[in-house]
Amino acid sequence: MKRNSLSILILLLITLFVIPMTVSANGGQDEMTTEEAEKVTFFHYFSGTLSGGMDDLVETFNEENPEYDLAHTPVEHEAFKTSIMVMLSGGNPPDLFSYWAGSRVQFIVDADRLTPIDDVYEEYGVSKLFSEAVNGAATYNGHKYFLPLTQHYVAFFYNKEVFAKAGIAAAPETWAEFQDACEKIKAIGVAPIALGSKNRWPAQFWLDYPLLRTAGPEYRAKLMAGEVSYTDPEVVKAFELWKECIDKDYFYPNANAYDYAEATVLVGTGEAAMTLMGSWMMQLDDQIGWAPGEDYDFFPFPVVDTSIPDTAVGPFDGVVIAKDARNPEAAKKALIAMAQTEPMIAFNTGTGALAPNVNVPASMYNVLQLKIKDYCAVVPNWAFNYDLATPPPVADVGLDAFTEFIDSPENYMQILKKTEEGAKAAWGNM
């Protein structure tokens, strides 16, 4: 207990030190103007290969709103998950911070850590900028708390040259076609699938899709809500599909040694043929030196059971206002500005994401994003990925299980039993 308390104290002290060291994009304002402007602090996880156009968004806001100084602090993705909770618990949060729609927002809403933003949506017409589905993703306990910035989609992204060399004329649509494609790819000496699960979360899609394709979205929603068991036949079947791919050597070796970016690079260099990943992987295009639609393409996770309706998986990234924000009114004005068309374009260009604002022109998207946009417009169901669909304490149990399974797939039944025990304990402590 003392060790945990000390760890939390250290994290809090680090956070308190880091917050003032914000990156302020002032858009050419002189020193006097910046000092007179109201400072709005913004803590977010859009950093490194996930940075997208955040600098452009902040710069655009500050240029168009000289009365404010939106000062942003980018934090490494995994470190953010811990540090923001410490900041909220310590009563020293930023005005604004990025977060993920779904159970993660619900968790901190239920903990009374956020400021509702119904007025942003109702009085300033923000609700009209988003579809009904997106407005729904912003609503928790009957109130708006979340302003979406991006919508990403998880699919198989594949190297077109490798597929052509393997004699695969069309992307697989069924599980049998997928297995056949993997065998053809193996036959030319290439690993069919790259998975980089070093940070745990990339592995989750290998439960999400097999479960959705065999048990359907309603059952999966019950699992996420703790209403059914990880030892149910439905979950066992999903793990067995995943295990089948491991047993047949479809994966590039040592998945837990790589992160998602390294796995994507393996596909780009032709050492692997495809990766099951979110559309944010497009942010690596320049690093890899390939072009969407020309060098690589995507296909949805194949159909396993034709009686199960199609479901797409992916997150909404967005921004929320802390309950203890020092400048909540200025933070709301920042949200209103972020929701508009030009800031949405500034942020989403080059990220691989779809911008939630319905007025964003199709011209901002590359050919692959347009294909994704068309698919997402007709898919009958949408699900948040695992760690956004179940509460964080439960998600941690599951994410640990997935990486353990990758190393020891033969122990999947014991792993599922341990996961069920851990999930029950997590639910009981909430």
PyMOL commands that set and color helices and strands:
alter all, ss='L'
color gray80, all
select helices_A, chain A and resi 2-18+31-36+48-50+54-64+77-89+103-110+118-123+126-129+132-137+160-165+175-187+201-214+216-224+233-247+255-257+260-268+279-288+328-338+341-348+362-364+367-378+386-389+392-407+409-428
alter helices_A, ss='H'
color red, helices_A
select strands_A, chain A and resi 23-24+38-44+68-74+96-100+139-140+143-144+147-151+154-159+191-193+272-278+296-299+311-313+316-321+381-383
alter strands_A, ss='S'
color yellow, strands_A
deselect
rebuild
show_as cartoon
